[in-house]
Amino acid sequence: MTTQPLFIVPTKDGKTPLEILVEDYLDSCRARGLARSTVEQTYTFCLVQIFLPWCRENGIREIRELNQRTLDRFTSVLLRSGGRRGTSLSPDTVHTYVRTVRQFLTWAQREGEQMTAARPQLPRLSRRVLDVLSRHEIDTLEAAAETERDRLIIRLLADTGIRVGELCALKFDDLTRHQRGALMKIRGKGGKERLVPVRPELTRRLERFIRGRAAEGGSTRLFVSRRRTGDERDPLTTNGVQQMVRSLAYNVGITKRVHPHLFRHSFATEALRKGMNPVQLSNILGHSGLRMIERTYSHLNASDAYDAILRMMVDD
Protein backbone atom coordinates (compact mmCIF):
# COMPACT_ATOMS: atom_id res chain seq x y z
CA MET A 1 0.00 0.00 0.00
CA THR A 2 1.50 3.32 -1.09
CA THR A 3 1.51 6.11 1.48
CA GLN A 4 -0.21 9.22 0.17
CA PRO A 5 1.12 12.71 0.97
CA LEU A 6 -0.44 14.19 4.07
CA PHE A 7 -0.67 17.79 2.94
CA ILE A 8 -3.94 18.04 1.05
CA VAL A 9 -5.98 21.26 1.05
CA PRO A 10 -9.38 20.42 2.59
CA THR A 11 -12.52 21.12 0.56
CA LYS A 12 -15.16 23.57 1.79
CA ASP A 13 -18.18 21.43 0.88
CA GLY A 14 -19.30 18.11 2.31
CA LYS A 15 -17.67 18.46 5.72
CA THR A 16 -17.57 15.33 7.85
CA PRO A 17 -18.72 15.34 11.50
CA LEU A 18 -15.04 15.16 12.51
CA GLU A 19 -14.19 18.25 10.45
CA ILE A 20 -17.08 20.18 12.01
CA LEU A 21 -15.89 19.10 15.46
CA VAL A 22 -12.40 20.42 14.74
CA GLU A 23 -13.91 23.76 13.73
CA ASP A 24 -15.82 23.85 17.02
CA TYR A 25 -12.61 23.13 18.93
CA LEU A 26 -10.73 25.95 17.19
CA ASP A 27 -13.62 28.33 17.95
CA SER A 28 -13.39 27.24 21.58
CA CYS A 29 -9.66 28.02 21.61
CA ARG A 30 -10.30 31.49 20.21
CA ALA A 31 -13.14 32.10 22.68
CA ARG A 32 -10.86 31.20 25.57
CA GLY A 33 -8.52 33.98 24.50
CA LEU A 34 -5.57 31.81 23.49
CA ALA A 35 -2.87 33.64 21.57
CA ARG A 36 -3.88 34.11 17.95
CA SER A 37 -0.50 32.91 16.70
CA THR A 38 -0.87 29.69 18.70
CA VAL A 39 -4.39 28.98 17.42
CA GLU A 40 -3.69 29.79 13.78
CA GLN A 41 -0.07 28.73 13.32
CA THR A 42 -0.05 25.63 15.53
CA TYR A 43 -3.54 24.28 16.24
CA THR A 44 -5.18 25.16 12.92
CA PHE A 45 -2.20 24.10 10.84
CA CYS A 46 -1.82 20.77 12.59
CA LEU A 47 -5.50 19.82 12.69
CA VAL A 48 -6.73 21.25 9.38
CA GLN A 49 -3.66 20.73 7.20
CA ILE A 50 -2.31 17.46 8.63
CA PHE A 51 -4.70 15.52 10.86
CA LEU A 52 -7.99 15.96 8.93
CA PRO A 53 -6.48 15.16 5.49
CA TRP A 54 -4.98 11.98 6.96
CA CYS A 55 -8.36 11.03 8.44
CA ARG A 56 -10.05 11.65 5.09
CA GLU A 57 -7.53 9.46 3.27
CA ASN A 58 -8.20 6.66 5.74
CA GLY A 59 -11.99 6.95 5.55
CA ILE A 60 -12.38 8.34 9.08
CA ARG A 61 -15.43 10.60 9.26
CA GLU A 62 -16.33 10.57 12.97
CA ILE A 63 -14.32 10.87 16.14
CA ARG A 64 -15.56 7.54 17.50
CA GLU A 65 -13.72 5.79 14.64
CA LEU A 66 -10.35 6.82 16.09
CA ASN A 67 -9.10 3.78 17.98
CA GLN A 68 -5.62 3.19 19.40
CA ARG A 69 -4.31 1.32 16.35
CA THR A 70 -5.52 4.07 14.03
CA LEU A 71 -3.93 6.82 16.11
CA ASP A 72 -0.65 4.90 16.44
CA ARG A 73 -0.60 4.59 12.66
CA PHE A 74 -1.04 8.38 12.41
CA THR A 75 2.06 8.98 14.55
CA SER A 76 4.00 6.31 12.68
CA VAL A 77 3.19 7.80 9.26
CA LEU A 78 4.26 11.26 10.43
CA LEU A 79 7.60 9.90 11.57
CA ARG A 80 8.18 7.95 8.35
CA SER A 81 6.81 10.18 5.62
CA GLY A 82 5.00 13.18 7.08
CA GLY A 83 7.02 15.84 5.28
CA ARG A 84 5.81 17.79 2.29
CA ARG A 85 7.83 15.61 -0.07
CA GLY A 86 7.16 12.35 1.70
CA THR A 87 10.28 12.66 3.83
CA SER A 88 10.46 11.80 7.51
CA LEU A 89 9.73 14.39 10.18
CA SER A 90 11.85 14.88 13.28
CA PRO A 91 10.50 13.50 16.58
CA ASP A 92 10.30 17.09 17.89
CA THR A 93 8.01 18.16 15.03
CA VAL A 94 5.85 15.05 15.31
CA HIS A 95 5.66 15.54 19.06
CA THR A 96 4.18 19.02 18.49
CA TYR A 97 1.61 17.74 15.98
CA VAL A 98 0.57 14.74 18.07
CA ARG A 99 0.30 16.80 21.26
CA THR A 100 -2.14 19.11 19.46
CA VAL A 101 -4.29 16.13 18.39
CA ARG A 102 -4.27 14.83 21.96
CA GLN A 103 -5.47 18.20 23.25
CA PHE A 104 -8.29 18.19 20.70
CA LEU A 105 -9.38 14.68 21.69
CA THR A 106 -9.30 15.58 25.39
CA TRP A 107 -11.51 18.60 24.70
CA ALA A 108 -13.96 16.47 22.67
CA GLN A 109 -14.23 13.97 25.50
CA ARG A 110 -15.00 16.76 27.98
CA GLU A 111 -17.70 17.97 25.59
CA GLY A 112 -19.41 14.59 25.85
CA GLU A 113 -18.58 13.23 22.39
CA GLN A 114 -19.05 9.50 21.89
CA MET A 115 -15.49 8.28 21.42
CA THR A 116 -12.90 5.82 22.61
CA ALA A 117 -10.31 6.66 25.26
CA ALA A 118 -7.52 6.19 22.69
CA ARG A 119 -4.81 8.83 22.37
CA PRO A 120 -1.93 9.01 19.87
CA GLN A 121 1.41 8.16 21.43
CA LEU A 122 4.00 10.91 21.73
CA PRO A 123 7.39 10.04 20.24
CA ARG A 124 10.23 9.99 22.71
CA LEU A 125 12.34 13.12 22.62
CA SER A 126 16.04 13.21 23.21
CA ARG A 127 17.29 15.49 25.95
CA ARG A 128 18.92 18.51 24.33
CA VAL A 129 21.30 20.82 26.13
CA LEU A 130 20.51 24.31 24.90
CA ASP A 131 23.10 27.04 24.82
CA VAL A 132 22.85 29.73 27.47
CA LEU A 133 24.68 33.00 27.95
CA SER A 134 26.98 33.39 30.93
CA ARG A 135 26.74 36.50 33.07
CA HIS A 136 30.12 37.59 31.68
CA GLU A 137 28.85 37.26 28.10
CA ILE A 138 25.73 39.28 28.96
CA ASP A 139 27.86 42.00 30.57
CA THR A 140 30.09 42.03 27.49
CA LEU A 141 27.11 42.45 25.17
CA GLU A 142 25.73 45.29 27.27
CA ALA A 143 29.07 47.07 27.40
CA ALA A 144 29.42 46.84 23.61
CA ALA A 145 26.04 48.50 22.95
CA GLU A 146 26.37 52.04 21.64
CA THR A 147 23.21 53.57 23.18
CA GLU A 148 21.46 53.40 26.53
CA ARG A 149 18.38 52.10 24.72
CA ASP A 150 20.30 49.06 23.48
CA ARG A 151 22.03 48.55 26.82
CA LEU A 152 18.67 48.57 28.62
CA ILE A 153 17.22 46.10 26.11
CA ILE A 154 20.07 43.66 26.80
CA ARG A 155 19.73 44.09 30.56
CA LEU A 156 15.93 43.75 30.60
CA LEU A 157 16.01 40.58 28.50
CA ALA A 158 18.74 39.13 30.70
CA ASP A 159 17.37 40.11 34.13
CA THR A 160 13.64 39.55 33.65
CA GLY A 161 13.36 36.71 31.13
CA ILE A 162 10.61 38.47 29.19
CA ARG A 163 9.89 37.60 25.56
CA VAL A 164 11.08 39.94 22.82
CA GLY A 165 7.50 40.72 21.79
CA GLU A 166 6.68 41.62 25.39
CA LEU A 167 9.70 43.92 25.53
CA CYS A 168 8.68 45.75 22.34
CA ALA A 169 5.17 46.34 23.75
CA LEU A 170 6.38 48.04 26.97
CA LYS A 171 5.07 51.53 27.76
CA PHE A 172 6.21 54.26 30.15
CA ASP A 173 3.66 53.50 32.86
CA ASP A 174 4.35 49.75 32.87
CA LEU A 175 7.15 50.40 35.38
CA THR A 176 5.77 51.05 38.86
CA ARG A 177 7.43 51.39 42.24
CA HIS A 178 6.64 48.66 44.77
CA GLN A 179 7.84 49.11 48.34
CA ARG A 180 11.66 48.96 48.12
CA GLY A 181 11.77 47.85 44.50
CA ALA A 182 9.76 48.06 41.31
CA LEU A 183 7.56 45.89 39.12
CA MET A 184 7.15 45.81 35.36
CA LYS A 185 3.70 45.03 33.96
CA ILE A 186 4.10 42.57 31.11
CA ARG A 187 1.44 41.82 28.49
CA GLY A 188 1.95 38.18 27.63
CA LYS A 189 0.44 35.63 25.28
CA GLY A 190 -3.33 35.56 25.03
CA GLY A 191 -3.61 39.04 26.54
CA LYS A 192 -2.58 37.78 29.98
CA GLU A 193 -0.80 40.30 32.19
CA ARG A 194 1.76 39.60 34.89
CA LEU A 195 4.10 41.58 37.12
CA VAL A 196 7.85 40.97 36.91
CA PRO A 197 10.27 42.25 39.58
CA VAL A 198 12.96 44.72 38.49
CA ARG A 199 16.05 45.17 40.64
CA PRO A 200 16.75 48.66 42.06
CA GLU A 201 19.77 49.61 39.90
CA LEU A 202 17.92 48.71 36.68
CA THR A 203 14.83 50.54 37.95
CA ARG A 204 16.79 53.78 38.37
CA ARG A 205 18.25 53.46 34.87
CA LEU A 206 14.81 52.82 33.39
CA GLU A 207 13.32 55.82 35.21
CA ARG A 208 16.04 58.11 33.83
CA PHE A 209 15.49 56.69 30.36
CA ILE A 210 11.71 57.17 30.61
CA ARG A 211 12.13 60.81 31.65
CA GLY A 212 14.30 61.39 28.59
CA ARG A 213 11.86 59.59 26.30
CA ALA A 214 8.90 61.52 27.73
CA ALA A 215 10.71 64.82 27.06
CA GLU A 216 10.90 63.89 23.38
CA GLY A 217 7.11 63.69 23.16
CA GLY A 218 5.27 61.40 20.77
CA SER A 219 4.86 57.68 21.41
CA THR A 220 4.59 56.38 24.97
CA ARG A 221 6.31 53.16 23.97
CA LEU A 222 9.38 52.56 26.10
CA PHE A 223 11.54 51.55 23.17
CA VAL A 224 11.22 53.08 19.72
CA SER A 225 13.11 52.73 16.46
CA ARG A 226 15.56 55.25 15.08
CA ARG A 227 13.31 55.55 12.02
CA ARG A 228 10.60 58.19 11.92
CA THR A 229 7.18 58.37 10.32
CA GLY A 230 6.37 62.04 10.23
CA ASP A 231 7.26 63.62 13.57
CA GLU A 232 7.21 60.38 15.57
CA ARG A 233 9.65 57.53 15.85
CA ASP A 234 8.39 54.13 14.73
CA PRO A 235 7.78 51.48 17.42
CA LEU A 236 10.68 49.09 17.91
CA THR A 237 10.04 45.71 16.24
CA THR A 238 11.08 42.21 17.24
CA ASN A 239 13.16 42.01 14.06
CA GLY A 240 14.96 45.18 15.09
CA VAL A 241 15.88 43.65 18.45
CA GLN A 242 17.00 40.41 16.81
CA GLN A 243 19.28 42.25 14.41
CA MET A 244 20.73 44.39 17.18
CA VAL A 245 21.48 41.40 19.41
CA ARG A 246 22.98 39.39 16.56
CA SER A 247 25.21 42.30 15.54
CA LEU A 248 26.45 42.84 19.09
CA ALA A 249 27.31 39.15 19.48
CA TYR A 250 29.29 39.22 16.23
CA ASN A 251 31.15 42.38 17.26
CA VAL A 252 32.29 40.96 20.60
CA GLY A 253 33.24 37.58 19.15
CA ILE A 254 30.56 35.33 20.69
CA THR A 255 30.39 32.39 18.29
CA LYS A 256 27.23 30.73 19.59
CA ARG A 257 23.93 31.70 17.97
CA VAL A 258 22.66 34.64 20.03
CA HIS A 259 19.00 35.66 19.74
CA PRO A 260 16.54 37.36 22.13
CA HIS A 261 14.98 34.08 23.34
CA LEU A 262 18.42 32.86 24.42
CA PHE A 263 18.34 35.51 27.18
CA ARG A 264 15.10 33.94 28.42
CA HIS A 265 16.67 30.47 28.59
CA SER A 266 19.70 31.95 30.31
CA PHE A 267 17.57 33.77 32.89
CA ALA A 268 15.62 30.60 33.73
CA THR A 269 18.78 28.51 34.04
CA GLU A 270 20.50 31.05 36.29
CA ALA A 271 17.39 31.40 38.46
CA LEU A 272 17.21 27.64 39.01
CA ARG A 273 20.91 27.45 39.76
CA LYS A 274 20.42 30.13 42.40
CA GLY A 275 17.62 28.08 43.98
CA MET A 276 14.46 29.85 42.76
CA ASN A 277 11.27 27.85 43.21
CA PRO A 278 10.25 26.44 39.77
CA VAL A 279 6.61 27.41 40.32
CA GLN A 280 7.62 30.99 41.14
CA LEU A 281 9.90 31.07 38.10
CA SER A 282 7.07 29.77 35.91
CA ASN A 283 4.87 32.66 37.07
CA ILE A 284 7.58 35.22 36.32
CA LEU A 285 8.08 33.79 32.83
CA GLY A 286 4.34 33.77 32.13
CA HIS A 287 3.96 30.01 31.69
CA SER A 288 0.77 28.17 32.64
CA GLY A 289 2.70 24.99 33.47
CA LEU A 290 6.15 23.67 34.30
CA ARG A 291 7.00 22.05 30.95
CA MET A 292 9.55 24.70 29.96
CA ILE A 293 11.01 24.67 33.46
CA GLU A 294 11.49 20.90 33.23
CA ARG A 295 13.33 21.37 29.95
CA THR A 296 15.53 23.99 31.58
CA TYR A 297 16.60 21.52 34.25
CA SER A 298 18.36 19.53 31.53
CA HIS A 299 20.79 22.45 31.09
CA LEU A 300 22.10 22.03 34.62
CA ASN A 301 25.25 19.97 34.94
CA ALA A 302 26.47 17.50 37.53
CA SER A 303 28.15 20.17 39.64
CA ASP A 304 24.84 22.03 39.91
CA ALA A 305 23.16 18.87 41.21
CA TYR A 306 26.04 18.36 43.67
CA ASP A 307 25.73 21.94 44.96
CA ALA A 308 21.96 21.52 45.35
CA ILE A 309 22.43 18.37 47.47
CA LEU A 310 25.00 20.15 49.66
CA ARG A 311 22.57 23.06 50.22
CA MET A 312 19.88 20.58 51.17
CA MET A 313 22.17 18.89 53.71
CA VAL A 314 23.19 22.23 55.22
CA ASP A 315 19.55 23.23 55.55
CA ASP A 316 18.86 20.03 57.47
C-alpha positions in Angstrom: 0.0 0.0 0.0 1.5 3.3 -1.1 1.5 6.1 1.5 -0.2 9.2 0.2 1.1 12.7 1.0 -0.4 14.2 4.1 -0.7 17.8 2.9 -3.9 18.0 1.1 -6.0 21.3 1.1 -9.4 20.4 2.6 -12.5 21.1 0.6 -15.2 23.6 1.8 -18.2 21.4 0.9 -19.3 18.1 2.3 -17.7 18.5 5.7 -17.6 15.3 7.9 -18.7 15.3 11.5 -15.0 15.2 12.5 -14.2 18.3 10.5 -17.1 20.2 12.0 -15.9 19.1 15.5 -12.4 20.4 14.7 -13.9 23.8 13.7 -15.8 23.8 17.0 -12.6 23.1 18.9 -10.7 26.0 17.2 -13.6 28.3 17.9 -13.4 27.2 21.6 -9.7 28.0 21.6 -10.3 31.5 20.2 -13.1 32.1 22.7 -10.9 31.2 25.6 -8.5 34.0 24.5 -5.6 31.8 23.5 -2.9 33.6 21.6 -3.9 34.1 17.9 -0.5 32.9 16.7 -0.9 29.7 18.7 -4.4 29.0 17.4 -3.7 29.8 13.8 -0.1 28.7 13.3 0.0 25.6 15.5 -3.5 24.3 16.2 -5.2 25.2 12.9 -2.2 24.1 10.8 -1.8 20.8 12.6 -5.5 19.8 12.7 -6.7 21.2 9.4 -3.7 20.7 7.2 -2.3 17.5 8.6 -4.7 15.5 10.9 -8.0 16.0 8.9 -6.5 15.2 5.5 -5.0 12.0 7.0 -8.4 11.0 8.4 -10.0 11.6 5.1 -7.5 9.5 3.3 -8.2 6.7 5.7 -12.0 7.0 5.6 -12.4 8.3 9.1 -15.4 10.6 9.3 -16.3 10.6 13.0 -14.3 10.9 16.1 -15.6 7.5 17.5 -13.7 5.8 14.6 -10.4 6.8 16.1 -9.1 3.8 18.0 -5.6 3.2 19.4 -4.3 1.3 16.3 -5.5 4.1 14.0 -3.9 6.8 16.1 -0.7 4.9 16.4 -0.6 4.6 12.7 -1.0 8.4 12.4 2.1 9.0 14.6 4.0 6.3 12.7 3.2 7.8 9.3 4.3 11.3 10.4 7.6 9.9 11.6 8.2 7.9 8.3 6.8 10.2 5.6 5.0 13.2 7.1 7.0 15.8 5.3 5.8 17.8 2.3 7.8 15.6 -0.1 7.2 12.3 1.7 10.3 12.7 3.8 10.5 11.8 7.5 9.7 14.4 10.2 11.8 14.9 13.3 10.5 13.5 16.6 10.3 17.1 17.9 8.0 18.2 15.0 5.8 15.0 15.3 5.7 15.5 19.1 4.2 19.0 18.5 1.6 17.7 16.0 0.6 14.7 18.1 0.3 16.8 21.3 -2.1 19.1 19.5 -4.3 16.1 18.4 -4.3 14.8 22.0 -5.5 18.2 23.2 -8.3 18.2 20.7 -9.4 14.7 21.7 -9.3 15.6 25.4 -11.5 18.6 24.7 -14.0 16.5 22.7 -14.2 14.0 25.5 -15.0 16.8 28.0 -17.7 18.0 25.6 -19.4 14.6 25.9 -18.6 13.2 22.4 -19.0 9.5 21.9 -15.5 8.3 21.4 -12.9 5.8 22.6 -10.3 6.7 25.3 -7.5 6.2 22.7 -4.8 8.8 22.4 -1.9 9.0 19.9 1.4 8.2 21.4 4.0 10.9 21.7 7.4 10.0 20.2 10.2 10.0 22.7 12.3 13.1 22.6 16.0 13.2 23.2 17.3 15.5 25.9 18.9 18.5 24.3 21.3 20.8 26.1 20.5 24.3 24.9 23.1 27.0 24.8 22.9 29.7 27.5 24.7 33.0 27.9 27.0 33.4 30.9 26.7 36.5 33.1 30.1 37.6 31.7 28.8 37.3 28.1 25.7 39.3 29.0 27.9 42.0 30.6 30.1 42.0 27.5 27.1 42.4 25.2 25.7 45.3 27.3 29.1 47.1 27.4 29.4 46.8 23.6 26.0 48.5 23.0 26.4 52.0 21.6 23.2 53.6 23.2 21.5 53.4 26.5 18.4 52.1 24.7 20.3 49.1 23.5 22.0 48.5 26.8 18.7 48.6 28.6 17.2 46.1 26.1 20.1 43.7 26.8 19.7 44.1 30.6 15.9 43.7 30.6 16.0 40.6 28.5 18.7 39.1 30.7 17.4 40.1 34.1 13.6 39.6 33.6 13.4 36.7 31.1 10.6 38.5 29.2 9.9 37.6 25.6 11.1 39.9 22.8 7.5 40.7 21.8 6.7 41.6 25.4 9.7 43.9 25.5 8.7 45.8 22.3 5.2 46.3 23.8 6.4 48.0 27.0 5.1 51.5 27.8 6.2 54.3 30.1 3.7 53.5 32.9 4.4 49.8 32.9 7.1 50.4 35.4 5.8 51.0 38.9 7.4 51.4 42.2 6.6 48.7 44.8 7.8 49.1 48.3 11.7 49.0 48.1 11.8 47.9 44.5 9.8 48.1 41.3 7.6 45.9 39.1 7.1 45.8 35.4 3.7 45.0 34.0 4.1 42.6 31.1 1.4 41.8 28.5 1.9 38.2 27.6 0.4 35.6 25.3 -3.3 35.6 25.0 -3.6 39.0 26.5 -2.6 37.8 30.0 -0.8 40.3 32.2 1.8 39.6 34.9 4.1 41.6 37.1 7.8 41.0 36.9 10.3 42.3 39.6 13.0 44.7 38.5 16.1 45.2 40.6 16.8 48.7 42.1 19.8 49.6 39.9 17.9 48.7 36.7 14.8 50.5 37.9 16.8 53.8 38.4 18.3 53.5 34.9 14.8 52.8 33.4 13.3 55.8 35.2 16.0 58.1 33.8 15.5 56.7 30.4 11.7 57.2 30.6 12.1 60.8 31.7 14.3 61.4 28.6 11.9 59.6 26.3 8.9 61.5 27.7 10.7 64.8 27.1 10.9 63.9 23.4 7.1 63.7 23.2 5.3 61.4 20.8 4.9 57.7 21.4 4.6 56.4 25.0 6.3 53.2 24.0 9.4 52.6 26.1 11.5 51.5 23.2 11.2 53.1 19.7 13.1 52.7 16.5 15.6 55.3 15.1 13.3 55.6 12.0 10.6 58.2 11.9 7.2 58.4 10.3 6.4 62.0 10.2 7.3 63.6 13.6 7.2 60.4 15.6 9.7 57.5 15.8 8.4 54.1 14.7 7.8 51.5 17.4 10.7 49.1 17.9 10.0 45.7 16.2 11.1 42.2 17.2 13.2 42.0 14.1 15.0 45.2 15.1 15.9 43.7 18.5 17.0 40.4 16.8 19.3 42.2 14.4 20.7 44.4 17.2 21.5 41.4 19.4 23.0 39.4 16.6 25.2 42.3 15.5 26.5 42.8 19.1 27.3 39.1 19.5 29.3 39.2 16.2 31.2 42.4 17.3 32.3 41.0 20.6 33.2 37.6 19.1 30.6 35.3 20.7 30.4 32.4 18.3 27.2 30.7 19.6 23.9 31.7 18.0 22.7 34.6 20.0 19.0 35.7 19.7 16.5 37.4 22.1 15.0 34.1 23.3 18.4 32.9 24.4 18.3 35.5 27.2 15.1 33.9 28.4 16.7 30.5 28.6 19.7 32.0 30.3 17.6 33.8 32.9 15.6 30.6 33.7 18.8 28.5 34.0 20.5 31.0 36.3 17.4 31.4 38.5 17.2 27.6 39.0 20.9 27.4 39.8 20.4 30.1 42.4 17.6 28.1 44.0 14.5 29.8 42.8 11.3 27.8 43.2 10.2 26.4 39.8 6.6 27.4 40.3 7.6 31.0 41.1 9.9 31.1 38.1 7.1 29.8 35.9 4.9 32.7 37.1 7.6 35.2 36.3 8.1 33.8 32.8 4.3 33.8 32.1 4.0 30.0 31.7 0.8 28.2 32.6 2.7 25.0 33.5 6.1 23.7 34.3 7.0 22.0 30.9 9.5 24.7 30.0 11.0 24.7 33.5 11.5 20.9 33.2 13.3 21.4 29.9 15.5 24.0 31.6 16.6 21.5 34.3 18.4 19.5 31.5 20.8 22.4 31.1 22.1 22.0 34.6 25.2 20.0 34.9 26.5 17.5 37.5 28.1 20.2 39.6 24.8 22.0 39.9 23.2 18.9 41.2 26.0 18.4 43.7 25.7 21.9 45.0 22.0 21.5 45.4 22.4 18.4 47.5 25.0 20.2 49.7 22.6 23.1 50.2 19.9 20.6 51.2 22.2 18.9 53.7 23.2 22.2 55.2 19.6 23.2 55.5 18.9 20.0 57.5 
